[in-house]
Amino acid sequence: MTTIAENWGVHEGQFWLRGEFPAEPVRFDPETGMWNVYGHAEALKTLSDPKVFSSDTTRLIPEELSPDKDLFVEGNLLVMDPPDHKKLRTLVSHAFTPKVVADLEPRIAALTNELLDAVDGADSMELVTHLAYPLPVIVIAELLGIPASDRDLFKEWVDTLLRNSQQRSLIKQTEEDKKAAEETAAQVKNLVNYLAEHVDDRRRNPREDLLTKLVQAEVDGAKLTQNEVVNFANVLLLAGHITTTMLLGNTVLCLDSHPDEYRRVREDRALLPAAIEESLRFLSPFALVARATTTEVELGGQAIPPDSMVAIWVAAANRDPRTFTDPGIFDPARAHNPHLAFGRGIHFCIGAPLARLEGKTALNILLDRFPDLRTDPAAPPSFIPSPNMTGVNKLQLLLKP
């Protein structure tokens, strides 16, 4: 995938997209003060052991890199450990059961057709703008009960978060690091304040939506605090669309870059789910997951001290030649594909079934309506400029022969 890495703006830090793999599956970086995990077996171990590898990484992040972090921690599932994590996750698990997700398929299909109607008859479309971003945002916004019409606001806030999502040093912070952290905190605060207004409204005017259920929910006999509801909803809104946006763009790009596989999928749509899974392995949307050690631990032949930040590069682990045969080849027919794109263990992405359904439904309709769909050679795709994420933020497509 050299062309993607070198010509399409993939961040230079994502060396695994250049056919490289480190000699050591676990390596300490003295520049950042972090332990980097690249191996699949080692990544799986960290994600499966919350007692040793805590999700509460905030205690190790310098204040300069995360101003007002305490404001955004309470109720944030991503940085919670058992037993609190399980209690909160259980609250929303009913919203993502197989039946609930399956019942969303007609709405996802209708939205996809509605969004594609806007480009019907056109010679080209930009996939992220017209479909890959709005579709999952509308779906998760409707589930939560917030206006999907505000999606341009969300995009403005989220774009800042993605732009500033860089690997920062825990040891020494530059002025650029501090400025980026302040910008990120300001945009998170905008999103938090926006959600807080809707939470307040649900206390006064309950509805049949997920936000109302969170407001009314009790854990151990107590209602969730305002911060818990807001931060919980924040995670669902962000995680509920970013992965799917990248999944859609990456899958189209992978298929277009491999004509034989693309032809097979167009002719036999039963192959599409496997193509999506291979896309998740090949171009993993969230490249990085962080953990903090609670005790000294041996990993990959290295002794990692307690209170160490561990950067788990799942995107690199998904190309570990010890686990995947020919990891640099996009192969939807891969017999063994235990990718970690949705994580593993107690923090396995709760919205994974929804993301997969959105991907399958939208891509089937896209291929039905535009059988000659292909990338525009005059407008190369561009990627999110972050080492921590792998996803196109612009993908121009030609729609006619």
C-alpha positions as CSV (number, residue, x, y, z in Angstrom):
1,M,0.0,0.0,0.0
2,T,2.9,2.3,-0.7
3,T,0.8,4.6,-2.9
4,I,-1.5,5.3,0.0
5,A,1.3,6.0,2.4
6,E,3.4,8.1,0.1
7,N,0.9,9.8,-2.2
8,W,-2.3,10.2,-0.4
9,G,-1.3,12.0,2.8
10,V,-1.3,9.2,5.3
11,H,0.6,10.4,8.4
12,E,4.3,9.6,8.2
13,G,4.1,8.0,11.7
14,Q,2.0,5.1,10.3
15,F,5.0,3.2,9.1
16,W,3.1,-0.1,8.9
17,L,1.4,1.3,5.8
18,R,4.8,1.4,4.2
19,G,5.4,-2.3,4.6
20,E,7.5,-1.9,7.7
21,F,7.2,-3.8,10.9
22,P,9.4,-3.2,14.0
23,A,11.8,-5.9,15.1
24,E,10.4,-5.7,18.6
25,P,6.7,-6.1,19.3
26,V,7.1,-3.8,22.4
27,R,9.4,-0.8,22.5
28,F,10.0,2.1,24.8
29,D,10.1,5.6,23.3
30,P,12.3,8.0,25.4
31,E,11.0,11.0,23.4
32,T,7.4,10.5,24.4
33,G,7.9,8.5,27.6
34,M,5.5,5.9,26.3
35,W,5.7,2.1,25.8
36,N,4.6,1.3,22.2
37,V,2.9,-2.0,21.6
38,Y,3.0,-3.2,17.9
39,G,2.5,-7.0,18.2
40,H,-0.9,-8.6,17.8
41,A,-0.5,-11.1,20.7
42,E,0.9,-8.3,22.9
43,A,-1.9,-5.9,22.0
44,L,-4.5,-8.6,22.7
45,K,-3.0,-9.2,26.1
46,T,-3.2,-5.5,27.1
47,L,-6.8,-5.1,25.9
48,S,-7.9,-8.3,27.7
49,D,-6.4,-7.5,31.2
50,P,-8.0,-4.3,32.7
51,K,-6.6,-5.1,36.1
52,V,-3.0,-4.6,34.9
53,F,-3.7,-2.3,31.9
54,S,-6.1,0.3,33.2
55,S,-8.2,2.5,30.9
56,D,-7.9,5.4,33.3
57,T,-5.0,7.0,31.5
58,T,-5.9,10.5,32.6
59,R,-3.8,10.3,35.7
60,L,-0.7,10.1,33.6
61,I,-1.4,12.9,31.2
62,P,0.2,16.3,32.1
63,E,-2.3,19.1,32.8
64,E,-0.7,21.0,29.8
65,L,-1.9,18.3,27.4
66,S,-5.4,18.0,28.9
67,P,-6.7,21.2,30.5
68,D,-10.0,20.8,32.4
69,K,-9.6,17.0,32.0
70,D,-11.5,16.4,35.2
71,L,-14.6,18.0,33.6
72,F,-14.6,15.4,30.8
73,V,-13.8,12.2,32.8
74,E,-16.9,11.6,34.8
75,G,-19.1,9.2,32.9
76,N,-16.6,8.8,30.1
77,L,-16.8,5.1,29.3
78,L,-13.5,5.1,27.4
79,V,-11.4,5.9,30.5
80,M,-13.4,3.8,33.0
81,D,-12.4,0.5,34.7
82,P,-14.6,-2.2,36.4
83,P,-16.8,-2.2,38.2
84,D,-18.0,1.3,37.2
85,H,-17.4,0.7,33.6
86,K,-19.8,-2.3,33.5
87,K,-22.5,-0.5,35.4
88,L,-22.6,2.4,32.9
89,R,-22.1,0.2,29.8
90,T,-25.1,-2.0,30.9
91,L,-27.3,1.2,30.7
92,V,-26.9,1.5,27.0
93,S,-26.4,-2.1,26.0
94,H,-30.1,-2.4,25.3
95,A,-29.8,0.2,22.6
96,F,-27.3,-1.9,20.7
97,T,-28.8,-5.4,20.9
98,P,-28.9,-7.4,17.7
99,K,-32.6,-6.9,17.3
100,V,-32.5,-3.2,17.9
101,V,-29.6,-2.8,15.5
102,A,-31.3,-5.0,12.8
103,D,-34.5,-3.0,13.2
104,L,-32.5,0.1,12.2
105,E,-31.7,-1.3,8.7
106,P,-34.8,0.3,6.9
107,R,-34.0,3.7,8.4
108,I,-30.3,3.4,7.4
109,A,-31.4,2.4,3.8
110,A,-33.8,5.3,3.6
111,L,-31.2,7.8,4.8
112,T,-28.6,6.4,2.4
113,N,-31.0,6.8,-0.6
114,E,-32.0,10.3,0.6
115,L,-28.4,11.4,0.8
116,L,-27.5,9.9,-2.6
117,D,-30.6,11.5,-4.2
118,A,-28.7,14.8,-3.8
119,V,-26.0,13.6,-6.3
120,D,-28.3,11.7,-8.6
121,G,-27.4,12.7,-12.2
122,A,-24.1,14.3,-11.2
123,D,-20.8,13.3,-12.8
124,S,-19.1,13.0,-9.4
125,M,-19.5,13.1,-5.6
126,E,-17.3,13.6,-2.6
127,L,-18.0,10.5,-0.5
128,V,-17.3,11.9,3.0
129,T,-19.4,15.1,2.5
130,H,-22.3,13.4,0.8
131,L,-22.6,10.1,2.6
132,A,-19.8,8.8,4.9
133,Y,-20.1,11.6,7.4
134,P,-23.8,12.5,7.5
135,L,-25.2,9.0,7.5
136,P,-23.8,7.7,10.8
137,V,-24.2,11.1,12.4
138,I,-27.9,11.2,11.6
139,V,-28.3,7.6,12.9
140,I,-26.6,8.2,16.2
141,A,-28.2,11.6,16.7
142,E,-31.7,10.1,16.1
143,L,-30.9,7.4,18.6
144,L,-29.8,9.9,21.2
145,G,-32.6,12.3,20.4
146,I,-30.6,15.4,19.4
147,P,-31.2,17.3,16.1
148,A,-29.4,15.7,13.2
149,S,-29.8,19.0,11.5
150,D,-27.0,20.3,13.8
151,R,-24.5,17.9,12.2
152,D,-22.5,20.8,10.6
153,L,-21.9,22.0,14.2
154,F,-20.7,18.6,15.2
155,K,-18.4,18.4,12.2
156,E,-16.8,21.8,13.1
157,W,-16.0,20.6,16.6
158,V,-14.9,17.1,15.6
159,D,-12.6,18.3,12.8
160,T,-10.7,20.3,15.4
161,L,-10.4,17.2,17.6
162,L,-9.1,15.1,14.7
163,R,-6.7,17.7,13.5
164,N,-5.2,18.0,17.0
165,S,-5.1,14.2,17.6
166,Q,-1.3,13.9,17.5
167,Q,1.1,11.8,19.5
168,R,2.3,14.1,22.3
169,S,5.2,13.7,24.7
170,L,4.5,13.0,28.3
171,I,7.9,14.4,29.2
172,K,8.2,17.7,27.5
173,Q,5.4,19.8,26.0
174,T,6.0,22.4,23.3
175,E,4.0,25.6,22.8
176,E,2.4,23.9,19.8
177,D,1.3,21.0,22.1
178,K,-0.2,23.4,24.6
179,K,-2.0,25.4,22.0
180,A,-3.5,22.3,20.4
181,A,-4.6,21.0,23.8
182,E,-6.4,24.3,24.5
183,E,-8.1,24.2,21.1
184,T,-9.2,20.7,21.7
185,A,-10.5,21.4,25.2
186,A,-12.4,24.4,23.9
187,Q,-14.2,22.3,21.2
188,V,-14.9,19.5,23.7
189,K,-16.4,22.1,25.9
190,N,-18.6,23.4,23.1
191,L,-19.9,19.9,22.5
192,V,-20.4,19.3,26.2
193,N,-22.3,22.5,26.7
194,Y,-24.5,21.7,23.6
195,L,-25.3,18.2,25.1
196,A,-25.9,19.7,28.5
197,E,-28.7,21.9,27.1
198,H,-30.4,18.8,25.7
199,V,-30.0,16.9,28.9
200,D,-31.6,19.7,30.9
201,D,-34.5,19.7,28.4
202,R,-35.0,15.9,28.9
203,R,-35.3,16.4,32.6
204,R,-38.2,18.8,31.9
205,N,-39.6,17.1,28.8
206,P,-38.9,13.4,28.7
207,R,-39.1,11.7,25.3
208,E,-38.7,8.2,23.8
209,D,-35.0,8.5,23.2
210,L,-31.6,7.4,24.6
211,L,-30.8,10.7,26.2
212,T,-34.0,10.5,28.2
213,K,-33.2,7.0,29.3
214,L,-29.8,8.1,30.5
215,V,-31.4,11.0,32.5
216,Q,-33.9,8.6,34.1
217,A,-31.4,5.7,34.7
218,E,-30.2,4.7,38.1
219,V,-27.0,2.9,39.1
220,D,-27.0,1.4,42.5
221,G,-30.1,3.3,43.4
222,A,-28.7,6.7,42.4
223,K,-29.4,8.8,39.3
224,L,-26.4,9.7,37.0
225,T,-24.9,13.1,37.6
226,Q,-25.2,15.8,35.0
227,N,-21.5,15.3,34.0
228,E,-22.0,11.5,33.8
229,V,-25.0,11.9,31.4
230,V,-23.3,14.5,29.3
231,N,-19.9,12.8,28.9
232,F,-21.6,9.4,28.3
233,A,-23.7,11.0,25.5
234,N,-20.6,12.7,24.2
235,V,-18.7,9.4,23.8
236,L,-21.7,7.8,22.1
237,L,-22.1,10.7,19.7
238,L,-18.4,10.8,18.8
239,A,-17.6,7.1,18.7
240,G,-21.0,6.5,17.1
241,H,-20.1,8.1,13.9
242,I,-16.3,8.6,13.5
243,T,-15.6,4.9,13.0
244,T,-18.3,4.4,10.5
245,T,-17.3,7.5,8.5
246,M,-13.8,6.1,8.2
247,L,-15.0,2.5,7.5
248,L,-17.1,3.7,4.6
249,G,-14.4,5.7,2.9
250,N,-11.6,3.2,3.6
251,T,-13.7,0.3,2.2
252,V,-14.5,2.1,-1.0
253,L,-10.8,3.1,-1.4
254,C,-9.6,-0.5,-0.7
255,L,-11.9,-2.0,-3.3
256,D,-11.2,0.7,-5.9
257,S,-7.4,0.1,-5.4
258,H,-7.9,-3.7,-6.0
259,P,-10.0,-4.1,-9.2
260,D,-10.3,-7.9,-9.1
261,E,-11.7,-7.8,-5.5
262,Y,-13.9,-4.9,-6.4
263,R,-15.4,-6.8,-9.4
264,R,-16.0,-9.9,-7.2
265,V,-17.9,-7.8,-4.6
266,R,-19.9,-6.0,-7.2
267,E,-21.0,-9.3,-8.7
268,D,-21.6,-11.1,-5.4
269,R,-22.7,-8.9,-2.6
270,A,-22.4,-11.8,-0.1
271,L,-18.7,-11.0,-0.2
272,L,-19.2,-7.4,1.0
273,P,-19.1,-8.1,4.8
274,A,-15.8,-9.9,4.5
275,A,-14.5,-7.0,2.4
276,I,-15.5,-4.6,5.2
277,E,-13.7,-6.7,7.8
278,E,-10.6,-6.8,5.7
279,S,-10.8,-3.0,5.3
280,L,-11.0,-2.7,9.0
281,R,-7.8,-4.7,9.3
282,F,-6.0,-3.2,6.4
283,L,-6.8,0.5,7.2
284,S,-7.9,0.4,10.9
285,P,-9.8,3.6,11.7
286,F,-8.6,4.1,15.3
287,A,-5.0,3.2,15.0
288,L,-4.2,3.8,18.7
289,V,-5.6,2.8,22.1
290,A,-4.0,3.8,25.3
291,R,-3.7,2.1,28.7
292,A,-1.9,2.8,32.0
293,T,-0.1,0.0,33.9
294,T,-1.2,-0.5,37.5
295,T,1.8,-2.8,38.4
296,E,5.0,-4.0,36.8
297,V,4.3,-6.3,34.0
298,E,6.3,-8.4,31.4
299,L,5.1,-7.8,27.9
300,G,6.9,-8.8,24.7
301,G,10.1,-9.6,26.5
302,Q,10.1,-6.1,28.2
303,A,9.6,-5.2,31.8
304,I,7.1,-2.3,31.9
305,P,7.1,-0.4,35.2
306,P,3.9,0.5,37.1
307,D,2.2,3.9,36.2
308,S,3.5,3.7,32.6
309,M,1.6,4.9,29.6
310,V,1.1,2.1,27.0
311,A,0.3,3.0,23.5
312,I,-1.3,0.1,21.8
313,W,-1.0,0.5,18.0
314,V,-3.9,-1.8,16.9
315,A,-3.4,-0.7,13.3
316,A,0.2,-2.1,13.4
317,A,-1.0,-5.2,15.3
318,N,-3.5,-5.8,12.5
319,R,-0.5,-6.2,10.2
320,D,1.6,-8.4,12.4
321,P,3.1,-11.1,10.2
322,R,3.1,-13.5,13.1
323,T,-0.7,-13.5,13.1
324,F,-1.7,-12.5,9.5
325,T,-0.4,-14.2,6.3
326,D,0.8,-11.6,3.8
327,P,-0.5,-8.7,6.1
328,G,0.3,-6.1,3.4
329,I,-2.1,-7.6,1.0
330,F,-5.8,-6.6,0.9
331,D,-7.5,-10.0,0.9
332,P,-11.3,-10.2,1.6
333,A,-11.1,-14.0,1.3
334,R,-8.7,-14.1,4.2
335,A,-9.6,-17.3,6.2
336,H,-8.3,-16.0,9.5
337,N,-8.9,-12.3,10.3
338,P,-8.9,-11.7,14.1
339,H,-8.4,-7.9,13.7
340,L,-8.5,-5.6,16.6
341,A,-10.1,-2.6,14.9
342,F,-13.0,-2.6,17.3
343,G,-10.8,-3.4,20.3
344,R,-11.2,-6.5,22.4
345,G,-12.2,-7.3,26.0
346,I,-14.6,-5.2,28.1
347,H,-14.1,-2.2,26.0
348,F,-14.9,-3.9,22.7
349,C,-16.8,-1.3,20.7
350,I,-20.5,-1.4,21.8
351,G,-21.5,0.1,18.4
352,A,-19.6,-2.4,16.3
353,P,-22.8,-4.2,15.1
354,L,-24.3,-0.9,14.1
355,A,-21.1,0.3,12.3
356,R,-21.1,-3.0,10.3
357,L,-24.7,-2.7,9.4
358,E,-24.4,0.9,8.3
359,G,-21.4,-0.1,6.2
360,K,-23.0,-3.1,4.5
361,T,-26.3,-1.3,3.9
362,A,-24.8,2.0,2.6
363,L,-22.2,0.3,0.4
364,N,-24.7,-2.1,-1.2
365,I,-27.0,0.9,-2.1
366,L,-24.0,2.9,-3.3
367,L,-22.9,0.1,-5.6
368,D,-26.5,-0.5,-6.8
369,R,-27.1,3.1,-7.7
370,F,-23.6,3.8,-9.2
371,P,-22.3,0.6,-10.8
372,D,-19.5,2.5,-12.5
373,L,-18.3,4.1,-9.2
374,R,-14.6,4.7,-9.0
375,T,-12.1,7.2,-7.6
376,D,-11.2,10.3,-9.6
377,P,-7.6,10.1,-10.8
378,A,-7.5,13.9,-11.0
379,A,-8.4,14.3,-7.4
380,P,-6.4,12.0,-5.1
381,P,-7.9,11.1,-1.8
382,S,-6.6,12.7,1.4
383,F,-6.4,11.2,4.9
384,I,-7.0,12.6,8.3
385,P,-3.6,14.1,9.3
386,S,-3.1,12.2,12.4
387,P,-1.0,9.2,13.4
388,N,-3.7,8.0,15.7
389,M,-6.4,7.5,13.0
390,T,-6.6,6.1,9.6
391,G,-9.4,7.4,7.4
392,V,-10.0,9.4,4.3
393,N,-11.3,12.9,4.9
394,K,-11.8,13.5,1.2
395,L,-12.6,10.9,-1.5
396,Q,-13.8,12.2,-4.8
397,L,-15.7,9.6,-6.8
398,L,-16.7,9.5,-10.5
399,L,-20.2,8.2,-10.9
400,K,-20.6,7.8,-14.7
401,P,-18.8,5.6,-17.3
